[in-house]
């Protein structure tokens, strides 16, 4: 069973930055596509950004140019650098790992990001 632990959430003012991290307890991290999703209160969970096992990335239109997803295969970690944060970015952010062969997916418990003055 894959365990994912997110960190880095918190309260930040509009225009500020945060860096989220997700540590994965897997044997071969490079065999996993990783993603960040978010769920605002009362709304559905939505994709924020994904990074494939090969390092290709894709972003939701709402975060393009502001957020950057990256991975460190040596440390079994994926990061989400969030800049120019807006109040509408407020949500619980979840890390997701998908094994590229079995397509089995696992989720972290989430970390809360609040953007407010």
C-alpha positions, 0 to 999 in steps of 0.5 A: 500500500502506497502511503502519501504524506503532504506538507507545506500548507498554511495561511498566506496572503493574496499574492504570496507563495507556498510550496507543497511537498508530498512524500511517497513510501514506494519502492520505485518512485519513478514508476508512478505518475504523480498529481496534485488535486484540490477540493474547495469547501463544498465543491468537487475535487479538481485536478491542479497539476500532474507529472508523469513518470517521464517528467511531462507536466500538465496544469489546470488552466486556472493555475497555468503560469502560477504553479509548478509541479516537480518531482525528485525521484531520489527522494520519492517526493513531488512538490507544488510551487504555488506563486501569485496565490489568489483567494480562489486557490483556497482548498484542501490540496491532495497528492495522488500517485498512480502506478504506471503499469497497474494503474492503481491510485493512492491518495494522501490525506490532504493539506489545507491552503488558505489564501486570505488577507 
